[in-house]
Amino acid sequence: MSESNTSRSPLARLVLFIICLAILGSALATLHYAAVDLPQQKASPPPDNSNKLSKCPICVSNCLFVPDQFKCLEECDLIC
C-alpha cells in the first residue's frame, strides 16, 4: 500500500499550513506595497527645508538684538 497524506503527523501538517500562510501573506503584502504604498510615496513631495526664515519680518527683526537668536527665531516660527 502507498502512504497517503493522512499518515502525516499533525505537527507536520501544522508546519506546512503555517509556511503556506507565510508565503501567502508575503505575496499579499508585496502586492499591497506595489499597488498602494509605492504610488503614494512617489506622489508626495519632499518636506520643506526647516532652515527657512520666519514669515514674520517684525519678529525676525526683533531677534537681531537678542543674545540667543536661534531660540528667538524658533519662537517666531511658532507664533506666526
mmCIF file of the N, C-alpha and C atoms, coordinates in Angstrom:
data_MODEL
# 
_entry.id   MODEL 
# 
loop_
_atom_site.group_PDB 
_atom_site.id 
_atom_site.type_symbol 
_atom_site.label_atom_id 
_atom_site.label_alt_id 
_atom_site.label_comp_id 
_atom_site.label_asym_id 
_atom_site.label_entity_id 
_atom_site.label_seq_id 
_atom_site.pdbx_PDB_ins_code 
_atom_site.Cartn_x 
_atom_site.Cartn_y 
_atom_site.Cartn_z 
_atom_site.occupancy 
_atom_site.B_iso_or_equiv 
_atom_site.pdbx_formal_charge 
_atom_site.auth_seq_id 
_atom_site.auth_comp_id 
_atom_site.auth_asym_id 
_atom_site.auth_atom_id 
_atom_site.pdbx_PDB_model_num 
ATOM 1   N N  . MET A 1 1  ? 0.832  -1.189 0.000  1.00 0.00 ? 1  MET A N  1 
ATOM 2   C CA . MET A 1 1  ? 0.000  0.000  0.000  1.00 0.00 ? 1  MET A CA 1 
ATOM 3   C C  . MET A 1 1  ? 0.874  1.250  0.000  1.00 0.00 ? 1  MET A C  1 
ATOM 4   N N  . SER A 1 2  ? 0.375  2.285  -0.643 1.00 0.00 ? 2  SER A N  1 
ATOM 5   C CA . SER A 1 2  ? 1.127  3.536  -0.675 1.00 0.00 ? 2  SER A CA 1 
ATOM 6   C C  . SER A 1 2  ? 0.743  4.412  0.509  1.00 0.00 ? 2  SER A C  1 
ATOM 7   N N  . GLU A 1 3  ? 1.671  5.270  0.871  1.00 0.00 ? 3  GLU A N  1 
ATOM 8   C CA . GLU A 1 3  ? 1.463  6.148  2.013  1.00 0.00 ? 3  GLU A CA 1 
ATOM 9   C C  . GLU A 1 3  ? 0.620  7.345  1.580  1.00 0.00 ? 3  GLU A C  1 
ATOM 10  N N  . SER A 1 4  ? -0.424 7.676  2.305  1.00 0.00 ? 4  SER A N  1 
ATOM 11  C CA . SER A 1 4  ? -1.287 8.802  1.946  1.00 0.00 ? 4  SER A CA 1 
ATOM 12  C C  . SER A 1 4  ? -1.012 9.994  2.862  1.00 0.00 ? 4  SER A C  1 
ATOM 13  N N  . ASN A 1 5  ? -1.659 11.120 2.568  1.00 0.00 ? 5  ASN A N  1 
ATOM 14  C CA . ASN A 1 5  ? -1.471 12.336 3.360  1.00 0.00 ? 5  ASN A CA 1 
ATOM 15  C C  . ASN A 1 5  ? -2.010 12.196 4.782  1.00 0.00 ? 5  ASN A C  1 
ATOM 16  N N  . THR A 1 6  ? -2.915 11.271 4.983  1.00 0.00 ? 6  THR A N  1 
ATOM 17  C CA . THR A 1 6  ? -3.491 11.113 6.320  1.00 0.00 ? 6  THR A CA 1 
ATOM 18  C C  . THR A 1 6  ? -2.500 10.506 7.298  1.00 0.00 ? 6  THR A C  1 
ATOM 19  N N  . SER A 1 7  ? -1.426 9.932  6.790  1.00 0.00 ? 7  SER A N  1 
ATOM 20  C CA . SER A 1 7  ? -0.450 9.332  7.686  1.00 0.00 ? 7  SER A CA 1 
ATOM 21  C C  . SER A 1 7  ? 0.566  10.348 8.218  1.00 0.00 ? 7  SER A C  1 
ATOM 22  N N  . ARG A 1 8  ? 0.512  11.595 7.716  1.00 0.00 ? 8  ARG A N  1 
ATOM 23  C CA . ARG A 1 8  ? 1.415  12.619 8.235  1.00 0.00 ? 8  ARG A CA 1 
ATOM 24  C C  . ARG A 1 8  ? 1.015  12.982 9.657  1.00 0.00 ? 8  ARG A C  1 
ATOM 25  N N  . SER A 1 9  ? 1.978  13.364 10.402 1.00 0.00 ? 9  SER A N  1 
ATOM 26  C CA . SER A 1 9  ? 1.676  13.738 11.780 1.00 0.00 ? 9  SER A CA 1 
ATOM 27  C C  . SER A 1 9  ? 0.978  15.092 11.803 1.00 0.00 ? 9  SER A C  1 
ATOM 28  N N  . PRO A 1 10 ? 0.196  15.361 12.824 1.00 0.00 ? 10 PRO A N  1 
ATOM 29  C CA . PRO A 1 10 ? -0.488 16.658 12.916 1.00 0.00 ? 10 PRO A CA 1 
ATOM 30  C C  . PRO A 1 10 ? 0.489  17.827 12.987 1.00 0.00 ? 10 PRO A C  1 
ATOM 31  N N  . LEU A 1 11 ? 1.637  17.599 13.578 1.00 0.00 ? 11 LEU A N  1 
ATOM 32  C CA . LEU A 1 11 ? 2.639  18.656 13.668 1.00 0.00 ? 11 LEU A CA 1 
ATOM 33  C C  . LEU A 1 11 ? 3.179  19.010 12.287 1.00 0.00 ? 11 LEU A C  1 
ATOM 34  N N  . ALA A 1 12 ? 3.403  18.011 11.444 1.00 0.00 ? 12 ALA A N  1 
ATOM 35  C CA . ALA A 1 12 ? 3.899  18.259 10.092 1.00 0.00 ? 12 ALA A CA 1 
ATOM 36  C C  . ALA A 1 12 ? 2.873  19.025 9.272  1.00 0.00 ? 12 ALA A C  1 
ATOM 37  N N  . ARG A 1 13 ? 1.596  18.670 9.432  1.00 0.00 ? 13 ARG A N  1 
ATOM 38  C CA . ARG A 1 13 ? 0.542  19.400 8.711  1.00 0.00 ? 13 ARG A CA 1 
ATOM 39  C C  . ARG A 1 13 ? 0.436  20.845 9.203  1.00 0.00 ? 13 ARG A C  1 
ATOM 40  N N  . LEU A 1 14 ? 0.603  21.058 10.498 1.00 0.00 ? 14 LEU A N  1 
ATOM 41  C CA . LEU A 1 14 ? 0.557  22.410 11.055 1.00 0.00 ? 14 LEU A CA 1 
ATOM 42  C C  . LEU A 1 14 ? 1.710  23.252 10.531 1.00 0.00 ? 14 LEU A C  1 
ATOM 43  N N  . VAL A 1 15 ? 2.900  22.686 10.488 1.00 0.00 ? 15 VAL A N  1 
ATOM 44  C CA . VAL A 1 15 ? 4.065  23.412 9.976  1.00 0.00 ? 15 VAL A CA 1 
ATOM 45  C C  . VAL A 1 15 ? 3.868  23.756 8.507  1.00 0.00 ? 15 VAL A C  1 
ATOM 46  N N  . LEU A 1 16 ? 3.353  22.815 7.726  1.00 0.00 ? 16 LEU A N  1 
ATOM 47  C CA . LEU A 1 16 ? 3.098  23.077 6.308  1.00 0.00 ? 16 LEU A CA 1 
ATOM 48  C C  . LEU A 1 16 ? 2.051  24.177 6.138  1.00 0.00 ? 16 LEU A C  1 
ATOM 49  N N  . PHE A 1 17 ? 1.013  24.155 6.962  1.00 0.00 ? 17 PHE A N  1 
ATOM 50  C CA . PHE A 1 17 ? -0.023 25.190 6.904  1.00 0.00 ? 17 PHE A CA 1 
ATOM 51  C C  . PHE A 1 17 ? 0.551  26.563 7.249  1.00 0.00 ? 17 PHE A C  1 
ATOM 52  N N  . ILE A 1 18 ? 1.384  26.644 8.266  1.00 0.00 ? 18 ILE A N  1 
ATOM 53  C CA . ILE A 1 18 ? 1.987  27.922 8.667  1.00 0.00 ? 18 ILE A CA 1 
ATOM 54  C C  . ILE A 1 18 ? 2.915  28.449 7.581  1.00 0.00 ? 18 ILE A C  1 
ATOM 55  N N  . ILE A 1 19 ? 3.670  27.571 6.950  1.00 0.00 ? 19 ILE A N  1 
ATOM 56  C CA . ILE A 1 19 ? 4.552  28.001 5.857  1.00 0.00 ? 19 ILE A CA 1 
ATOM 57  C C  . ILE A 1 19 ? 3.732  28.530 4.688  1.00 0.00 ? 19 ILE A C  1 
ATOM 58  N N  . CYS A 1 20 ? 2.627  27.858 4.361  1.00 0.00 ? 20 CYS A N  1 
ATOM 59  C CA . CYS A 1 20 ? 1.760  28.338 3.277  1.00 0.00 ? 20 CYS A CA 1 
ATOM 60  C C  . CYS A 1 20 ? 1.157  29.698 3.617  1.00 0.00 ? 20 CYS A C  1 
ATOM 61  N N  . LEU A 1 21 ? 0.738  29.882 4.861  1.00 0.00 ? 21 LEU A N  1 
ATOM 62  C CA . LEU A 1 21 ? 0.210  31.184 5.287  1.00 0.00 ? 21 LEU A CA 1 
ATOM 63  C C  . LEU A 1 21 ? 1.272  32.279 5.192  1.00 0.00 ? 21 LEU A C  1 
ATOM 64  N N  . ALA A 1 22 ? 2.496  31.967 5.547  1.00 0.00 ? 22 ALA A N  1 
ATOM 65  C CA . ALA A 1 22 ? 3.574  32.956 5.470  1.00 0.00 ? 22 ALA A CA 1 
ATOM 66  C C  . ALA A 1 22 ? 3.845  33.355 4.029  1.00 0.00 ? 22 ALA A C  1 
ATOM 67  N N  . ILE A 1 23 ? 3.852  32.397 3.132  1.00 0.00 ? 23 ILE A N  1 
ATOM 68  C CA . ILE A 1 23 ? 4.069  32.698 1.711  1.00 0.00 ? 23 ILE A CA 1 
ATOM 69  C C  . ILE A 1 23 ? 2.923  33.535 1.161  1.00 0.00 ? 23 ILE A C  1 
ATOM 70  N N  . LEU A 1 24 ? 1.697  33.180 1.499  1.00 0.00 ? 24 LEU A N  1 
ATOM 71  C CA . LEU A 1 24 ? 0.534  33.939 1.039  1.00 0.00 ? 24 LEU A CA 1 
ATOM 72  C C  . LEU A 1 24 ? 0.545  35.365 1.606  1.00 0.00 ? 24 LEU A C  1 
ATOM 73  N N  . GLY A 1 25 ? 0.875  35.502 2.881  1.00 0.00 ? 25 GLY A N  1 
ATOM 74  C CA . GLY A 1 25 ? 0.936  36.837 3.494  1.00 0.00 ? 25 GLY A CA 1 
ATOM 75  C C  . GLY A 1 25 ? 2.021  37.702 2.873  1.00 0.00 ? 25 GLY A C  1 
ATOM 76  N N  . SER A 1 26 ? 3.160  37.113 2.565  1.00 0.00 ? 26 SER A N  1 
ATOM 77  C CA . SER A 1 26 ? 4.237  37.869 1.921  1.00 0.00 ? 26 SER A CA 1 
ATOM 78  C C  . SER A 1 26 ? 3.829  38.324 0.526  1.00 0.00 ? 26 SER A C  1 
ATOM 79  N N  . ALA A 1 27 ? 3.150  37.459 -0.204 1.00 0.00 ? 27 ALA A N  1 
ATOM 80  C CA . ALA A 1 27 ? 2.701  37.824 -1.551 1.00 0.00 ? 27 ALA A CA 1 
ATOM 81  C C  . ALA A 1 27 ? 1.667  38.948 -1.488 1.00 0.00 ? 27 ALA A C  1 
ATOM 82  N N  . LEU A 1 28 ? 0.731  38.858 -0.552 1.00 0.00 ? 28 LEU A N  1 
ATOM 83  C CA . LEU A 1 28 ? -0.284 39.911 -0.425 1.00 0.00 ? 28 LEU A CA 1 
ATOM 84  C C  . LEU A 1 28 ? 0.336  41.231 0.033  1.00 0.00 ? 28 LEU A C  1 
ATOM 85  N N  . ALA A 1 29 ? 1.292  41.177 0.930  1.00 0.00 ? 29 ALA A N  1 
ATOM 86  C CA . ALA A 1 29 ? 1.954  42.402 1.389  1.00 0.00 ? 29 ALA A CA 1 
ATOM 87  C C  . ALA A 1 29 ? 2.740  43.053 0.253  1.00 0.00 ? 29 ALA A C  1 
ATOM 88  N N  . THR A 1 30 ? 3.383  42.256 -0.580 1.00 0.00 ? 30 THR A N  1 
ATOM 89  C CA . THR A 1 30 ? 4.114  42.799 -1.723 1.00 0.00 ? 30 THR A CA 1 
ATOM 90  C C  . THR A 1 30 ? 3.164  43.455 -2.718 1.00 0.00 ? 30 THR A C  1 
ATOM 91  N N  . LEU A 1 31 ? 2.036  42.806 -2.991 1.00 0.00 ? 31 LEU A N  1 
ATOM 92  C CA . LEU A 1 31 ? 1.050  43.398 -3.904 1.00 0.00 ? 31 LEU A CA 1 
ATOM 93  C C  . LEU A 1 31 ? 0.487  44.701 -3.341 1.00 0.00 ? 31 LEU A C  1 
ATOM 94  N N  . HIS A 1 32 ? 0.203  44.730 -2.046 1.00 0.00 ? 32 HIS A N  1 
ATOM 95  C CA . HIS A 1 32 ? -0.316 45.951 -1.428 1.00 0.00 ? 32 HIS A CA 1 
ATOM 96  C C  . HIS A 1 32 ? 0.719  47.074 -1.500 1.00 0.00 ? 32 HIS A C  1 
ATOM 97  N N  . TYR A 1 33 ? 1.967  46.754 -1.239 1.00 0.00 ? 33 TYR A N  1 
ATOM 98  C CA . TYR A 1 33 ? 3.017  47.765 -1.307 1.00 0.00 ? 33 TYR A CA 1 
ATOM 99  C C  . TYR A 1 33 ? 3.138  48.322 -2.721 1.00 0.00 ? 33 TYR A C  1 
ATOM 100 N N  . ALA A 1 34 ? 3.122  47.446 -3.707 1.00 0.00 ? 34 ALA A N  1 
ATOM 101 C CA . ALA A 1 34 ? 3.282  47.896 -5.093 1.00 0.00 ? 34 ALA A CA 1 
ATOM 102 C C  . ALA A 1 34 ? 2.067  48.675 -5.584 1.00 0.00 ? 34 ALA A C  1 
ATOM 103 N N  . ALA A 1 35 ? 0.873  48.316 -5.128 1.00 0.00 ? 35 ALA A N  1 
ATOM 104 C CA . ALA A 1 35 ? -0.348 48.950 -5.627 1.00 0.00 ? 35 ALA A CA 1 
ATOM 105 C C  . ALA A 1 35 ? -0.749 50.196 -4.848 1.00 0.00 ? 35 ALA A C  1 
ATOM 106 N N  . VAL A 1 36 ? -0.452 50.250 -3.554 1.00 0.00 ? 36 VAL A N  1 
ATOM 107 C CA . VAL A 1 36 ? -0.953 51.347 -2.724 1.00 0.00 ? 36 VAL A CA 1 
ATOM 108 C C  . VAL A 1 36 ? 0.164  52.228 -2.189 1.00 0.00 ? 36 VAL A C  1 
ATOM 109 N N  . ASP A 1 37 ? 1.117  51.644 -1.497 1.00 0.00 ? 37 ASP A N  1 
ATOM 110 C CA . ASP A 1 37 ? 2.127  52.432 -0.792 1.00 0.00 ? 37 ASP A CA 1 
ATOM 111 C C  . ASP A 1 37 ? 3.122  53.111 -1.726 1.00 0.00 ? 37 ASP A C  1 
ATOM 112 N N  . LEU A 1 38 ? 3.614  52.396 -2.698 1.00 0.00 ? 38 LEU A N  1 
ATOM 113 C CA . LEU A 1 38 ? 4.639  52.947 -3.586 1.00 0.00 ? 38 LEU A CA 1 
ATOM 114 C C  . LEU A 1 38 ? 4.135  54.141 -4.402 1.00 0.00 ? 38 LEU A C  1 
ATOM 115 N N  . PRO A 1 39 ? 2.937  54.084 -4.999 1.00 0.00 ? 39 PRO A N  1 
ATOM 116 C CA . PRO A 1 39 ? 2.452  55.280 -5.714 1.00 0.00 ? 39 PRO A CA 1 
ATOM 117 C C  . PRO A 1 39 ? 2.248  56.490 -4.804 1.00 0.00 ? 39 PRO A C  1 
ATOM 118 N N  . GLN A 1 40 ? 1.833  56.262 -3.565 1.00 0.00 ? 40 GLN A N  1 
ATOM 119 C CA . GLN A 1 40 ? 1.661  57.389 -2.642 1.00 0.00 ? 40 GLN A CA 1 
ATOM 120 C C  . GLN A 1 40 ? 2.998  58.007 -2.273 1.00 0.00 ? 40 GLN A C  1 
ATOM 121 N N  . GLN A 1 41 ? 4.036  57.188 -2.131 1.00 0.00 ? 41 GLN A N  1 
ATOM 122 C CA . GLN A 1 41 ? 5.348  57.720 -1.808 1.00 0.00 ? 41 GLN A CA 1 
ATOM 123 C C  . GLN A 1 41 ? 5.906  58.537 -2.966 1.00 0.00 ? 41 GLN A C  1 
ATOM 124 N N  . LYS A 1 42 ? 5.653  58.104 -4.183 1.00 0.00 ? 42 LYS A N  1 
ATOM 125 C CA . LYS A 1 42 ? 6.157  58.839 -5.339 1.00 0.00 ? 42 LYS A CA 1 
ATOM 126 C C  . LYS A 1 42 ? 5.371  60.121 -5.581 1.00 0.00 ? 42 LYS A C  1 
ATOM 127 N N  . ALA A 1 43 ? 4.094  60.148 -5.184 1.00 0.00 ? 43 ALA A N  1 
ATOM 128 C CA . ALA A 1 43 ? 3.251  61.314 -5.429 1.00 0.00 ? 43 ALA A CA 1 
ATOM 129 C C  . ALA A 1 43 ? 3.466  62.423 -4.407 1.00 0.00 ? 43 ALA A C  1 
ATOM 130 N N  . SER A 1 44 ? 3.879  62.092 -3.192 1.00 0.00 ? 44 SER A N  1 
ATOM 131 C CA . SER A 1 44 ? 4.020  63.116 -2.165 1.00 0.00 ? 44 SER A CA 1 
ATOM 132 C C  . SER A 1 44 ? 5.336  63.875 -2.351 1.00 0.00 ? 44 SER A C  1 
ATOM 133 N N  . PRO A 1 45 ? 5.289  65.190 -2.211 1.00 0.00 ? 45 PRO A N  1 
ATOM 134 C CA . PRO A 1 45 ? 6.516  65.983 -2.374 1.00 0.00 ? 45 PRO A CA 1 
ATOM 135 C C  . PRO A 1 45 ? 7.420  65.835 -1.150 1.00 0.00 ? 45 PRO A C  1 
ATOM 136 N N  . PRO A 1 46 ? 8.689  66.092 -1.309 1.00 0.00 ? 46 PRO A N  1 
ATOM 137 C CA . PRO A 1 46 ? 9.588  66.025 -0.154 1.00 0.00 ? 46 PRO A CA 1 
ATOM 138 C C  . PRO A 1 46 ? 9.290  67.164 0.825  1.00 0.00 ? 46 PRO A C  1 
ATOM 139 N N  . PRO A 1 47 ? 9.627  67.013 2.079  1.00 0.00 ? 47 PRO A N  1 
ATOM 140 C CA . PRO A 1 47 ? 9.352  68.077 3.051  1.00 0.00 ? 47 PRO A CA 1 
ATOM 141 C C  . PRO A 1 47 ? 10.195 69.322 2.779  1.00 0.00 ? 47 PRO A C  1 
ATOM 142 N N  . ASP A 1 48 ? 9.669  70.447 3.211  1.00 0.00 ? 48 ASP A N  1 
ATOM 143 C CA . ASP A 1 48 ? 10.382 71.708 3.048  1.00 0.00 ? 48 ASP A CA 1 
ATOM 144 C C  . ASP A 1 48 ? 11.600 71.753 3.950  1.00 0.00 ? 48 ASP A C  1 
ATOM 145 N N  . ASN A 1 49 ? 12.541 72.583 3.571  1.00 0.00 ? 49 ASN A N  1 
ATOM 146 C CA . ASN A 1 49 ? 13.736 72.777 4.383  1.00 0.00 ? 49 ASN A CA 1 
ATOM 147 C C  . ASN A 1 49 ? 13.352 73.536 5.648  1.00 0.00 ? 49 ASN A C  1 
ATOM 148 N N  . SER A 1 50 ? 13.798 73.063 6.790  1.00 0.00 ? 50 SER A N  1 
ATOM 149 C CA . SER A 1 50 ? 13.417 73.694 8.051  1.00 0.00 ? 50 SER A CA 1 
ATOM 150 C C  . SER A 1 50 ? 14.278 74.912 8.385  1.00 0.00 ? 50 SER A C  1 
ATOM 151 N N  . ASN A 1 51 ? 15.262 75.230 7.571  1.00 0.00 ? 51 ASN A N  1 
ATOM 152 C CA . ASN A 1 51 ? 16.119 76.385 7.844  1.00 0.00 ? 51 ASN A CA 1 
ATOM 153 C C  . ASN A 1 51 ? 15.604 77.678 7.220  1.00 0.00 ? 51 ASN A C  1 
ATOM 154 N N  . LYS A 1 52 ? 14.387 77.685 6.765  1.00 0.00 ? 52 LYS A N  1 
ATOM 155 C CA . LYS A 1 52 ? 13.826 78.913 6.217  1.00 0.00 ? 52 LYS A CA 1 
ATOM 156 C C  . LYS A 1 52 ? 13.633 79.945 7.320  1.00 0.00 ? 52 LYS A C  1 
ATOM 157 N N  . LEU A 1 53 ? 13.758 81.191 6.946  1.00 0.00 ? 53 LEU A N  1 
ATOM 158 C CA . LEU A 1 53 ? 13.479 82.253 7.912  1.00 0.00 ? 53 LEU A CA 1 
ATOM 159 C C  . LEU A 1 53 ? 11.984 82.360 8.135  1.00 0.00 ? 53 LEU A C  1 
ATOM 160 N N  . SER A 1 54 ? 11.640 82.934 9.240  1.00 0.00 ? 54 SER A N  1 
ATOM 161 C CA . SER A 1 54 ? 10.235 83.082 9.604  1.00 0.00 ? 54 SER A CA 1 
ATOM 162 C C  . SER A 1 54 ? 9.505  83.986 8.624  1.00 0.00 ? 54 SER A C  1 
ATOM 163 N N  . LYS A 1 55 ? 8.210  83.847 8.591  1.00 0.00 ? 55 LYS A N  1 
ATOM 164 C CA . LYS A 1 55 ? 7.394  84.655 7.690  1.00 0.00 ? 55 LYS A CA 1 
ATOM 165 C C  . LYS A 1 55 ? 7.033  86.008 8.293  1.00 0.00 ? 55 LYS A C  1 
ATOM 166 N N  . CYS A 1 56 ? 7.352  86.205 9.558  1.00 0.00 ? 56 CYS A N  1 
ATOM 167 C CA . CYS A 1 56 ? 7.031  87.473 10.216 1.00 0.00 ? 56 CYS A CA 1 
ATOM 168 C C  . CYS A 1 56 ? 8.281  88.351 10.249 1.00 0.00 ? 56 CYS A C  1 
ATOM 169 N N  . PRO A 1 57 ? 8.395  89.344 9.394  1.00 0.00 ? 57 PRO A N  1 
ATOM 170 C CA . PRO A 1 57 ? 9.610  90.170 9.374  1.00 0.00 ? 57 PRO A CA 1 
ATOM 171 C C  . PRO A 1 57 ? 9.800  90.984 10.648 1.00 0.00 ? 57 PRO A C  1 
ATOM 172 N N  . ILE A 1 58 ? 8.713  91.357 11.317 1.00 0.00 ? 58 ILE A N  1 
ATOM 173 C CA . ILE A 1 58 ? 8.837  92.145 12.548 1.00 0.00 ? 58 ILE A CA 1 
ATOM 174 C C  . ILE A 1 58 ? 9.469  91.287 13.645 1.00 0.00 ? 58 ILE A C  1 
ATOM 175 N N  . CYS A 1 59 ? 9.018  90.072 13.762 1.00 0.00 ? 59 CYS A N  1 
ATOM 176 C CA . CYS A 1 59 ? 9.563  89.175 14.774 1.00 0.00 ? 59 CYS A CA 1 
ATOM 177 C C  . CYS A 1 59 ? 11.035 88.865 14.481 1.00 0.00 ? 59 CYS A C  1 
ATOM 178 N N  . VAL A 1 60 ? 11.359 88.653 13.220 1.00 0.00 ? 60 VAL A N  1 
ATOM 179 C CA . VAL A 1 60 ? 12.746 88.364 12.844 1.00 0.00 ? 60 VAL A CA 1 
ATOM 180 C C  . VAL A 1 60 ? 13.638 89.564 13.124 1.00 0.00 ? 60 VAL A C  1 
ATOM 181 N N  . SER A 1 61 ? 13.147 90.761 12.840 1.00 0.00 ? 61 SER A N  1 
ATOM 182 C CA . SER A 1 61 ? 13.963 91.949 13.103 1.00 0.00 ? 61 SER A CA 1 
ATOM 183 C C  . SER A 1 61 ? 14.162 92.154 14.603 1.00 0.00 ? 61 SER A C  1 
ATOM 184 N N  . ASN A 1 62 ? 13.197 91.751 15.431 1.00 0.00 ? 62 ASN A N  1 
ATOM 185 C CA . ASN A 1 62 ? 13.366 91.849 16.881 1.00 0.00 ? 62 ASN A CA 1 
ATOM 186 C C  . ASN A 1 62 ? 14.394 90.848 17.391 1.00 0.00 ? 62 ASN A C  1 
ATOM 187 N N  . CYS A 1 63 ? 14.584 89.760 16.673 1.00 0.00 ? 63 CYS A N  1 
ATOM 188 C CA . CYS A 1 63 ? 15.537 88.723 17.108 1.00 0.00 ? 63 CYS A CA 1 
ATOM 189 C C  . CYS A 1 63 ? 16.989 89.134 16.857 1.00 0.00 ? 63 CYS A C  1 
ATOM 190 N N  . LEU A 1 64 ? 17.214 90.187 16.100 1.00 0.00 ? 64 LEU A N  1 
ATOM 191 C CA . LEU A 1 64 ? 18.581 90.602 15.813 1.00 0.00 ? 64 LEU A CA 1 
ATOM 192 C C  . LEU A 1 64 ? 19.311 91.082 17.065 1.00 0.00 ? 64 LEU A C  1 
ATOM 193 N N  . PHE A 1 65 ? 18.568 91.561 18.041 1.00 0.00 ? 65 PHE A N  1 
ATOM 194 C CA . PHE A 1 65 ? 19.182 92.129 19.230 1.00 0.00 ? 65 PHE A CA 1 
ATOM 195 C C  . PHE A 1 65 ? 19.111 91.196 20.441 1.00 0.00 ? 65 PHE A C  1 
ATOM 196 N N  . VAL A 1 66 ? 18.656 89.986 20.242 1.00 0.00 ? 66 VAL A N  1 
ATOM 197 C CA . VAL A 1 66 ? 18.540 89.001 21.322 1.00 0.00 ? 66 VAL A CA 1 
ATOM 198 C C  . VAL A 1 66 ? 19.811 88.149 21.323 1.00 0.00 ? 66 VAL A C  1 
ATOM 199 N N  . PRO A 1 67 ? 20.358 87.850 22.508 1.00 0.00 ? 67 PRO A N  1 
ATOM 200 C CA . PRO A 1 67 ? 21.595 87.047 22.540 1.00 0.00 ? 67 PRO A CA 1 
ATOM 201 C C  . PRO A 1 67 ? 21.438 85.650 21.913 1.00 0.00 ? 67 PRO A C  1 
ATOM 202 N N  . ASP A 1 68 ? 20.308 84.977 22.161 1.00 0.00 ? 68 ASP A N  1 
ATOM 203 C CA . ASP A 1 68 ? 20.086 83.641 21.607 1.00 0.00 ? 68 ASP A CA 1 
ATOM 204 C C  . ASP A 1 68 ? 19.143 83.765 20.401 1.00 0.00 ? 68 ASP A C  1 
ATOM 205 N N  . GLN A 1 69 ? 19.726 84.089 19.240 1.00 0.00 ? 69 GLN A N  1 
ATOM 206 C CA . GLN A 1 69 ? 18.913 84.356 18.060 1.00 0.00 ? 69 GLN A CA 1 
ATOM 207 C C  . GLN A 1 69 ? 18.186 83.118 17.541 1.00 0.00 ? 69 GLN A C  1 
ATOM 208 N N  . PHE A 1 70 ? 18.806 81.953 17.645 1.00 0.00 ? 70 PHE A N  1 
ATOM 209 C CA . PHE A 1 70 ? 18.173 80.740 17.118 1.00 0.00 ? 70 PHE A CA 1 
ATOM 210 C C  . PHE A 1 70 ? 16.898 80.404 17.893 1.00 0.00 ? 70 PHE A C  1 
ATOM 211 N N  . LYS A 1 71 ? 16.946 80.549 19.208 1.00 0.00 ? 71 LYS A N  1 
ATOM 212 C CA . LYS A 1 71 ? 15.752 80.282 20.009 1.00 0.00 ? 71 LYS A CA 1 
ATOM 213 C C  . LYS A 1 71 ? 14.664 81.310 19.696 1.00 0.00 ? 71 LYS A C  1 
ATOM 214 N N  . CYS A 1 72 ? 15.067 82.531 19.504 1.00 0.00 ? 72 CYS A N  1 
ATOM 215 C CA . CYS A 1 72 ? 14.102 83.588 19.174 1.00 0.00 ? 72 CYS A CA 1 
ATOM 216 C C  . CYS A 1 72 ? 13.439 83.308 17.822 1.00 0.00 ? 72 CYS A C  1 
ATOM 217 N N  . LEU A 1 73 ? 14.226 82.870 16.842 1.00 0.00 ? 73 LEU A N  1 
ATOM 218 C CA . LEU A 1 73 ? 13.663 82.559 15.525 1.00 0.00 ? 73 LEU A CA 1 
ATOM 219 C C  . LEU A 1 73 ? 12.725 81.362 15.582 1.00 0.00 ? 73 LEU A C  1 
ATOM 220 N N  . GLU A 1 74 ? 13.035 80.387 16.425 1.00 0.00 ? 74 GLU A N  1 
ATOM 221 C CA . GLU A 1 74 ? 12.134 79.250 16.587 1.00 0.00 ? 74 GLU A CA 1 
ATOM 222 C C  . GLU A 1 74 ? 10.802 79.703 17.183 1.00 0.00 ? 74 GLU A C  1 
ATOM 223 N N  . GLU A 1 75 ? 10.873 80.626 18.164 1.00 0.00 ? 75 GLU A N  1 
ATOM 224 C CA . GLU A 1 75 ? 9.652  81.156 18.751 1.00 0.00 ? 75 GLU A CA 1 
ATOM 225 C C  . GLU A 1 75 ? 8.864  81.960 17.725 1.00 0.00 ? 75 GLU A C  1 
ATOM 226 N N  . CYS A 1 76 ? 9.553  82.656 16.839 1.00 0.00 ? 76 CYS A N  1 
ATOM 227 C CA . CYS A 1 76 ? 8.850  83.377 15.778 1.00 0.00 ? 76 CYS A CA 1 
ATOM 228 C C  . CYS A 1 76 ? 8.097  82.427 14.873 1.00 0.00 ? 76 CYS A C  1 
ATOM 229 N N  . ASP A 1 77 ? 8.712  81.290 14.570 1.00 0.00 ? 77 ASP A N  1 
ATOM 230 C CA . ASP A 1 77 ? 8.040  80.298 13.728 1.00 0.00 ? 77 ASP A CA 1 
ATOM 231 C C  . ASP A 1 77 ? 6.803  79.752 14.409 1.00 0.00 ? 77 ASP A C  1 
ATOM 232 N N  . LEU A 1 78 ? 6.849  79.604 15.740 1.00 0.00 ? 78 LEU A N  1 
ATOM 233 C CA . LEU A 1 78 ? 5.695  79.108 16.462 1.00 0.00 ? 78 LEU A CA 1 
ATOM 234 C C  . LEU A 1 78 ? 4.567  80.149 16.522 1.00 0.00 ? 78 LEU A C  1 
ATOM 235 N N  . ILE A 1 79 ? 4.952  81.401 16.643 1.00 0.00 ? 79 ILE A N  1 
ATOM 236 C CA . ILE A 1 79 ? 3.952  82.475 16.763 1.00 0.00 ? 79 ILE A CA 1 
ATOM 237 C C  . ILE A 1 79 ? 3.268  82.725 15.416 1.00 0.00 ? 79 ILE A C  1 
ATOM 238 N N  . CYS A 1 80 ? 4.047  82.767 14.371 1.00 0.00 ? 80 CYS A N  1 
ATOM 239 C CA . CYS A 1 80 ? 3.487  83.150 13.062 1.00 0.00 ? 80 CYS A CA 1 
ATOM 240 C C  . CYS A 1 80 ? 2.789  82.011 12.390 1.00 0.00 ? 80 CYS A C  1 
# 
